[in-house]
Amino acid sequence: LQVMLTNSQNLYAECVLKRLGEGSFESGGEAVLRALADLGVATEGLQVRDGSGLARSNRLTARSLYQTLQSMRDQPVFVEALAAGGEGTLRRRYRDLKERVRAKTGTIRGVSTFSGYVTGRDGGRYVFAILANGSAVSRARAFQDLVVQALARAP
């Protein structure tokens, strides 16, 4: 989990999904949707076609991603497997915030996503999910950085 989420190791993610589905991507996607529903996440319209998130036919919403993160916020095995500022996929981002940011990036052509947790200056913990379609990755990342920095300054 640590390698898969911190470093965005796509092969690990594909293997985990296939294992959940007892050998197929289709049944793995169905298993993920059942698990999300069990967590209380709205799954209508969601499509899980692969484990890495690289398939263009995957579909999710910011709301479903937020609900998933909200339901997992007290699960240290999950939260601590996400990249912290200055490590993994965030090695060049949020170095000043370090452990105050735990997040996962996602990028394919024309799409940039960023979601996770930020601890505010007084210890408040915030959940965020930012999905940007059709914009330059650099513009999307600049917006993501603004949101994370604002949350880090919040109480």
URBELWO-V731468 format. One record per pair of residues at least 24 apart in sequence whose ideal C-beta (glycine too) atoms are under 6 Angstrom apart, sorted by the first residue. I is the first residue (numbers start at 0). J is the second residue. D is the distance in Angstrom with one decimal. If there is no record, write none. Layout:
# URBELWO-V731468
i = {I/I}
j = {J/J}
d = {D/D}
This chain:
# URBELWO-V731468
i = {0/1/4/4/4/5/5/6/7/9/12/12/13/13/15/16/24/38/40/40/52/53/61/61/64/64/65/68/69/81/96/109/111/111/113/117/117/117/119/119/120/121/123/125}
j = {80/80/80/81/103/82/87/87/88/51/50/51/50/51/50/50/49/70/66/67/105/107/128/130/114/128/128/126/126/115/151/133/136/139/143/147/150/151/153/154/152/154/154/150}
d = {4.3/4.7/4.5/5.2/5.8/4.6/3.6/4.8/5.0/3.7/3.9/4.5/4.3/5.6/5.7/3.1/5.8/4.3/4.3/5.3/5.2/5.9/4.6/5.1/5.3/4.0/4.4/4.8/5.3/5.5/5.6/5.7/4.8/3.6/4.3/5.6/4.1/5.4/4.2/5.3/5.9/4.3/5.1/4.6}
